[in-house]
């Protein structure tokens, strides 16, 4: 038995109050806990709107949600609801709210604290074994450090959501996604996700259009994915307007049509996924889809996608091309500022990023075609002839 525990924990709360991609990566903790303590019941607390990443997760009993900026009444209600309900609370992030919920929900609390003592004294006192955040480490490896406090050797297996969508249901599910002929789940298809949440993570429109045209030329069905927001939808409109009529007619727009769990089910059948640094790219990687990730200002050492088999070899900070399992990452590594870890060149969400603006379309298209699995490439070529 681990020195911190007199008996195996019966109930554990894992707190992940961050964005969608963070919630997905944190699923490695419940998975490792259940493998190590099979009788343990695990709940998670997440921001409202991110719980879709946990749909039908077999390792999690209950998911609690709270607003990203909750009113005082909502905070009090959640604190009362969680009060001393758990044997252990895991707090794998250094923010104030996660630590406050950890402090009230369990007598034994383990997790991460900020590196500066002056900003974290009460958090350090609240934890049995506080760990300083390693700002150079990947989120997966930070989770592993927390799991190790409970004697768990590895916590690298990320568990994507599922809606248990049947294969035969997809043509009807995607009816009306575009003017193209009915979607055929048995034909090779690629999911292209041009629109991240923040502008500074975007690749250029000319590149996306060249990619769509090249994939269609190979005979692949092209599904255009994106979030439900107006800005993301507007960007997809701009891309579509720049395609010729034949190319435009061959694109199925699935943005805003699927839940995260349904999208994960569809990704499991895709021959290829291409996208920037966004939660959907993380989702594709964990689903085992051949994934091409386009990175700019973001540091891969911390936020590179985790492949389906787990991130055993860390991502390098900067390299033109890196491969980890089913994931290939491209960067404009000849620019000395890569990765700057800022919000683009102008340092705000709507900023441009020269490293992505100057990433050549030919480089991305060539890599995407190279990444196609051989059976899919052969089938696509036959369909194109």
Backbone torsions as a table, in degrees:
resi	resn	phi	psi	omega
1	UNK	NA	141.7	177.9
2	UNK	-60.6	143.0	-176.0
3	UNK	-60.3	-24.9	-178.5
4	UNK	-80.9	-16.5	-173.2
5	UNK	-119.7	127.7	175.8
6	UNK	-77.0	-23.9	179.8
7	UNK	-151.3	160.6	177.3
8	UNK	-57.6	138.6	180.0
9	UNK	-66.5	138.4	178.1
10	UNK	-91.0	-36.2	-178.1
11	UNK	-138.5	130.2	-178.2
12	UNK	-129.8	138.4	173.1
13	UNK	-108.3	127.1	174.7
14	UNK	-108.2	125.6	-174.3
15	UNK	-106.8	122.4	-177.9
16	UNK	-136.0	75.3	-177.8
17	UNK	-93.1	74.2	177.7
18	UNK	-144.5	-161.3	-176.8
19	UNK	-82.1	-180.0	-174.2
20	UNK	-56.4	-47.8	-177.9
21	UNK	-62.4	-36.9	178.7
22	UNK	-65.5	-41.9	179.1
23	UNK	-61.6	-43.7	178.1
24	UNK	-59.1	-48.1	-178.8
25	UNK	-64.3	-30.4	-179.0
26	UNK	-71.8	-15.4	177.7
27	UNK	-61.9	-15.8	175.9
28	UNK	-63.4	-29.2	-179.8
29	UNK	-69.0	-54.5	176.5
30	UNK	-57.1	-37.5	-179.9
31	UNK	-63.0	-44.7	179.2
32	UNK	-67.5	-37.8	178.9
33	UNK	-62.5	-45.9	-178.7
34	UNK	-65.8	-34.9	178.3
35	UNK	-68.1	-37.2	-177.3
36	UNK	-82.0	-37.1	179.6
37	UNK	-124.9	83.4	-172.2
38	UNK	-57.8	-28.7	-178.2
39	UNK	-87.0	0.5	-175.0
40	UNK	-77.2	139.3	174.9
41	UNK	-104.6	128.5	-171.4
42	UNK	-121.5	129.3	174.0
43	UNK	-114.5	161.4	176.3
44	UNK	-130.8	146.9	173.2
45	UNK	-115.4	122.9	-176.3
46	UNK	-137.4	166.6	173.7
47	UNK	-69.5	141.9	176.8
48	UNK	-61.2	131.6	-176.0
49	UNK	105.1	-13.4	177.4
50	UNK	-107.3	-5.1	-175.0
51	UNK	-66.1	-16.3	177.3
52	UNK	-60.8	-25.6	177.7
53	UNK	-68.9	-9.4	-176.5
54	UNK	-112.9	7.3	-175.1
55	UNK	-61.3	128.8	178.8
56	UNK	57.3	29.0	174.9
57	UNK	-72.0	119.6	-173.9
58	UNK	-70.2	-13.1	-177.5
59	UNK	-91.2	-8.8	-171.3
60	UNK	-116.9	129.7	179.7
61	UNK	-81.4	-51.4	-175.1
62	UNK	-141.5	145.1	178.2
63	UNK	-117.2	123.9	174.5
64	UNK	-99.9	142.6	179.2
65	UNK	-126.7	149.9	176.9
66	UNK	-144.8	151.7	179.7
67	UNK	-63.1	150.3	179.1
68	UNK	-62.3	-35.0	174.2
69	UNK	-125.1	77.4	-173.5
70	UNK	-70.7	147.9	171.4
71	UNK	-71.9	161.2	-175.3
72	UNK	-57.6	-38.0	-178.8
73	UNK	-65.1	-39.4	179.4
74	UNK	-67.5	-40.3	177.0
75	UNK	-59.5	-47.6	-178.8
76	UNK	-62.0	-42.1	-179.4
77	UNK	-62.7	-41.5	179.4
78	UNK	-69.4	-39.3	177.7
79	UNK	-61.0	-41.5	177.3
80	UNK	-65.5	-40.1	-177.2
81	UNK	-64.9	-35.7	-176.8
82	UNK	-93.6	-4.0	-171.3
83	UNK	-53.1	114.6	174.6
84	UNK	47.6	37.0	-177.8
85	UNK	-85.5	-17.4	-169.4
86	UNK	-121.6	155.0	172.9
87	UNK	-75.6	-39.1	-175.9
88	UNK	-137.9	139.8	169.8
89	UNK	-119.0	128.6	176.8
90	UNK	-104.5	127.2	-175.8
91	UNK	-122.5	81.8	-174.5
92	UNK	-84.0	33.7	177.5
93	UNK	-156.1	151.5	-168.6
94	UNK	-92.5	5.6	-174.3
95	UNK	-68.5	165.3	-178.1
96	UNK	-67.0	-49.8	-176.5
97	UNK	-60.7	-46.8	178.6
98	UNK	-56.9	-40.9	-178.7
99	UNK	-71.0	-34.2	177.5
100	UNK	-65.0	-43.7	177.6
101	UNK	-67.2	-36.9	176.1
102	UNK	-62.4	-42.6	-178.2
103	UNK	-60.5	-38.0	-175.7
104	UNK	-88.7	-21.1	-170.3
105	UNK	-90.6	-21.7	-174.5
106	UNK	-150.2	154.0	177.2
107	UNK	-79.9	-29.2	177.2
108	UNK	-107.8	120.8	-177.1
109	UNK	-128.2	133.1	-178.4
110	UNK	-131.3	141.9	178.7
111	UNK	169.7	-161.3	-172.9
112	UNK	-108.2	145.7	177.3
113	UNK	-128.8	156.9	177.4
114	UNK	-61.1	153.5	-177.6
115	UNK	-70.6	-19.7	-176.8
116	UNK	-94.4	116.0	-173.8
117	UNK	-59.6	-35.0	-176.2
118	UNK	-64.7	-23.9	-178.8
119	UNK	-96.3	-1.6	-168.8
120	UNK	-140.7	18.2	-173.7
121	UNK	-59.8	-41.4	-177.9
122	UNK	-72.4	-29.3	177.8
123	UNK	-69.9	-41.0	178.5
124	UNK	-63.1	-40.5	179.7
125	UNK	-68.3	-27.8	-176.2
126	UNK	-80.4	-15.7	-176.1
127	UNK	-101.7	143.1	175.5
128	UNK	-65.5	-43.9	177.7
129	UNK	-135.8	89.7	179.4
130	UNK	-72.1	138.7	176.2
131	UNK	-114.0	131.9	176.8
132	UNK	-72.7	135.1	176.4
133	UNK	-60.0	132.2	172.9
134	UNK	-97.2	105.4	-173.1
135	UNK	-71.0	-6.2	177.5
136	UNK	-102.0	-7.0	-173.9
137	UNK	-90.0	150.8	175.3
138	UNK	-68.9	151.1	179.6
139	UNK	-59.8	-34.4	177.8
140	UNK	-61.2	-44.5	-177.8
141	UNK	-72.6	-29.0	172.6
142	UNK	-65.3	-41.1	175.4
143	UNK	-60.2	-40.2	179.8
144	UNK	-62.5	-37.4	178.7
145	UNK	-62.4	-39.6	178.1
146	UNK	-67.7	-44.5	179.9
147	UNK	-61.6	-34.4	-178.5
148	UNK	-62.8	-25.2	177.7
149	UNK	-65.1	-21.1	176.6
150	UNK	-100.6	12.7	178.8
151	UNK	79.1	16.4	179.9
152	UNK	-92.9	121.4	-170.1
153	UNK	-74.1	-35.2	-174.8
154	UNK	-141.6	140.9	177.1
155	UNK	-143.6	64.1	-174.1
156	UNK	-113.2	-6.7	-176.4
157	UNK	-88.7	109.4	178.2
158	UNK	-86.3	138.0	-175.8
159	UNK	-112.1	107.4	179.6
160	UNK	-74.5	160.2	179.1
161	UNK	-75.1	170.8	174.1
162	UNK	-152.6	145.0	172.3
163	UNK	-104.3	5.1	-178.1
164	UNK	55.0	42.3	-180.0
165	UNK	-71.9	125.5	179.5
166	UNK	-71.1	145.6	-178.3
167	UNK	-56.9	-43.2	-175.5
168	UNK	-70.3	-10.4	-177.6
169	UNK	-84.7	-13.1	-171.4
170	UNK	-66.9	-42.2	179.1
171	UNK	-55.9	-45.2	179.5
172	UNK	-69.7	-36.0	-178.0
173	UNK	-63.8	-32.7	-176.6
174	UNK	-101.9	10.5	175.7
175	UNK	-59.0	132.2	179.8
176	UNK	88.0	7.0	-179.9
177	UNK	-75.4	-12.4	179.4
178	UNK	175.9	176.6	-179.0
179	UNK	-77.3	-3.6	-178.0
180	UNK	-66.5	166.0	174.3
181	UNK	-60.9	163.7	-177.1
182	UNK	-52.5	139.3	179.3
183	UNK	-65.0	135.4	179.9
184	UNK	-116.4	106.9	-176.8
185	UNK	-65.1	-19.7	-178.4
186	UNK	-86.7	-12.1	175.6
187	UNK	-91.9	147.5	179.1
188	UNK	-58.8	138.7	176.8
189	UNK	-144.3	154.3	177.6
190	UNK	-118.5	142.6	173.1
191	UNK	-106.2	121.6	-178.9
192	UNK	-113.3	126.6	-175.2
193	UNK	-120.8	86.1	-173.4
194	UNK	-78.5	-18.3	-163.6
195	UNK	-112.6	97.7	174.6
196	UNK	-77.3	172.2	179.9
197	UNK	-64.3	-37.9	-175.4
198	UNK	-111.1	138.6	-176.4
199	UNK	-58.7	-36.6	-173.2
200	UNK	-68.2	-7.2	176.9
201	UNK	-100.0	4.4	-175.9
202	UNK	-79.9	141.0	164.7
203	UNK	-85.3	168.9	-174.0
204	UNK	-79.9	151.5	-175.7
205	UNK	-61.7	-37.3	-179.5
206	UNK	-61.8	-36.3	179.2
207	UNK	-66.8	-43.6	179.2
208	UNK	-63.0	-39.7	179.4
209	UNK	-65.0	-40.9	178.3
210	UNK	-63.3	-38.2	179.1
211	UNK	-65.8	-47.1	179.2
212	UNK	-57.9	-45.6	-179.1
213	UNK	-62.9	-41.2	-178.6
214	UNK	-66.7	-41.2	179.7
215	UNK	-67.3	-40.5	177.2
216	UNK	-65.4	-37.1	178.6
217	UNK	-62.0	-30.0	177.3
218	UNK	-81.0	-2.0	177.8
219	UNK	91.3	7.0	179.5
220	UNK	-81.2	144.6	166.2
221	UNK	-73.0	136.0	-178.9
222	UNK	-113.9	121.2	177.6
223	UNK	-108.2	125.3	-176.8
224	UNK	-98.7	116.9	-176.3
225	UNK	-105.2	162.0	177.6
226	UNK	175.3	166.1	178.7
227	UNK	-73.9	170.7	-176.5
228	UNK	-81.6	-6.2	-176.3
229	UNK	-65.9	154.9	-177.8
230	UNK	-64.8	-38.9	-178.8
231	UNK	-65.5	-41.1	179.7
232	UNK	-68.0	-41.8	178.1
233	UNK	-63.8	-38.5	178.4
234	UNK	-63.7	-37.2	178.7
235	UNK	-66.7	-39.0	177.3
236	UNK	-66.2	-37.1	175.4
237	UNK	-58.7	-43.3	179.8
238	UNK	-61.7	-43.0	178.8
239	UNK	-63.9	-45.6	-178.5
240	UNK	-62.7	-39.2	-179.6
241	UNK	-62.6	-26.2	-179.1
242	UNK	-86.9	-5.5	176.6
243	UNK	-85.5	152.4	175.0
244	UNK	-74.7	169.4	-171.5
245	UNK	-59.5	-39.6	-178.4
246	UNK	-67.7	-42.9	178.5
247	UNK	-65.4	-42.4	-179.0
248	UNK	-62.9	-38.6	-179.1
249	UNK	-68.4	-20.8	-177.9
250	UNK	-93.1	3.1	-178.1
251	UNK	-100.3	134.4	172.4
252	UNK	-104.0	121.8	179.9
253	UNK	-93.2	114.3	-177.2
254	UNK	-110.0	5.4	-177.5
255	UNK	-63.2	134.6	178.6
256	UNK	74.8	0.0	-176.6
257	UNK	-94.5	-22.1	-172.9
258	UNK	-120.9	147.0	169.4
259	UNK	-72.2	166.6	177.2
260	UNK	-59.4	-38.9	-179.5
261	UNK	-67.6	-39.4	176.9
262	UNK	-66.9	-40.4	178.1
263	UNK	-61.5	-40.0	177.0
264	UNK	-61.5	-41.2	177.9
265	UNK	-62.0	-40.4	179.3
266	UNK	-69.2	-39.9	179.5
267	UNK	-60.0	-31.7	-179.5
268	UNK	-64.3	-19.6	179.5
269	UNK	-101.6	-8.2	-173.7
270	UNK	-74.1	145.5	175.5
271	UNK	-79.3	-21.6	-175.1
272	UNK	-162.3	145.4	169.9
273	UNK	-130.4	137.4	175.3
274	UNK	-131.7	129.6	179.4
275	UNK	-165.5	166.6	177.6
276	UNK	-84.4	-166.4	177.7
277	UNK	-73.3	96.1	-179.0
278	UNK	-153.0	165.6	-177.2
279	UNK	-59.8	-34.3	-179.5
280	UNK	-65.8	-33.0	176.7
281	UNK	-66.4	-42.0	174.7
282	UNK	-60.7	-41.1	-179.1
283	UNK	-64.0	-45.2	178.8
284	UNK	-59.7	-43.4	-179.2
285	UNK	-60.6	-46.1	-177.3
286	UNK	-71.9	-22.1	177.5
287	UNK	-79.3	-6.3	179.5
288	UNK	87.2	5.5	178.2
289	UNK	-68.5	136.5	170.6
290	UNK	-55.8	115.3	-166.6
291	UNK	-120.7	128.6	174.5
292	UNK	-111.0	113.0	-175.9
293	UNK	-106.2	129.1	-179.5
294	UNK	-105.1	111.9	-175.6
295	UNK	-110.9	142.8	178.2
296	UNK	-124.7	-102.3	-176.7
297	UNK	-69.3	-22.5	-174.9
298	UNK	-72.3	141.5	179.3
299	UNK	-83.0	114.2	179.6
300	UNK	-62.7	-27.1	179.2
301	UNK	-55.8	-32.9	179.6
302	UNK	-97.6	-37.3	-166.5
303	UNK	-125.6	12.7	175.6
304	UNK	-61.5	145.4	-179.2
305	UNK	-59.3	146.3	176.9
306	UNK	-94.9	118.9	-179.9
307	UNK	-66.6	165.8	-174.4
308	UNK	-59.0	-34.9	-178.4
309	UNK	-83.4	-0.1	-179.6
310	UNK	102.0	152.3	-177.7
311	UNK	-91.6	87.3	-178.7
312	UNK	-83.5	-34.3	179.3
313	UNK	-109.6	120.2	-177.2
314	UNK	-59.9	151.1	173.0
315	UNK	-72.4	144.4	172.6
316	UNK	-77.2	153.9	179.7
317	UNK	-63.2	-38.8	-176.5
318	UNK	-152.8	127.0	175.8
319	UNK	-164.3	145.8	-179.1
320	UNK	-59.2	-38.4	-177.9
321	UNK	-147.1	129.7	176.2
322	UNK	-132.5	148.0	180.0
323	UNK	-127.8	129.8	173.2
324	UNK	-136.3	106.8	-179.9
325	UNK	59.0	-124.2	-178.4
326	UNK	-87.9	11.1	-175.8
327	UNK	-115.7	131.7	169.8
328	UNK	-114.1	131.2	177.8
329	UNK	-114.0	134.0	175.4
330	UNK	-114.6	138.4	173.1
331	UNK	-135.5	155.5	172.8
332	UNK	-85.2	71.6	-167.4
333	UNK	-72.8	-7.8	178.0
334	UNK	-75.6	-13.9	176.6
335	UNK	-81.7	126.2	-172.8
336	UNK	-67.4	-15.8	-177.4
337	UNK	-87.8	-0.7	-176.4
338	UNK	-79.4	129.8	-16.8
339	UNK	-88.4	139.0	-177.2
340	UNK	-79.0	-19.9	-178.7
341	UNK	65.0	17.1	175.3
342	UNK	-103.2	172.2	176.9
343	UNK	-86.5	68.1	179.2
344	UNK	78.7	-178.7	-176.6
345	UNK	-65.2	-30.7	-177.7
346	UNK	-98.8	-0.9	172.8
347	UNK	62.6	47.1	170.2
348	UNK	-155.2	162.9	-171.9
349	UNK	-57.3	-31.8	-178.2
350	UNK	-92.1	13.9	-175.1
351	UNK	-73.9	158.7	166.8
352	UNK	-80.7	162.8	172.9
353	UNK	-134.5	108.3	-175.5
354	UNK	-58.6	-34.4	-178.1
355	UNK	-62.4	-33.1	177.3
356	UNK	-87.3	-35.2	177.6
357	UNK	-61.3	-30.1	-175.6
358	UNK	-103.2	4.8	175.9
359	UNK	-72.6	117.2	-170.5
360	UNK	-66.0	139.8	177.0
361	UNK	-60.4	-40.3	-178.5
362	UNK	-60.2	-36.0	179.0
363	UNK	-64.4	-45.2	-177.6
364	UNK	-69.9	-44.5	-179.3
365	UNK	-61.6	-45.2	-179.5
366	UNK	-61.3	-41.7	-179.9
367	UNK	-68.6	-38.0	178.7
368	UNK	-62.2	-44.2	179.6
369	UNK	-67.4	-34.7	177.8
370	UNK	-67.6	-30.2	-175.7
371	UNK	-80.1	-15.1	179.4
372	UNK	-59.4	128.4	175.3
373	UNK	-58.3	146.5	-175.0
374	UNK	-55.6	-47.2	179.3
375	UNK	-60.3	-39.4	180.0
376	UNK	-68.2	-41.1	-179.9
377	UNK	-63.1	-42.4	179.5
378	UNK	-64.0	-44.4	-179.8
379	UNK	-65.4	-38.2	179.4
380	UNK	-66.1	-39.3	-179.9
381	UNK	-65.0	-41.0	178.2
382	UNK	-62.9	-40.2	-179.1
383	UNK	-67.4	-29.3	-177.2
384	UNK	-78.0	-23.6	-175.3
385	UNK	-76.4	NA	NA
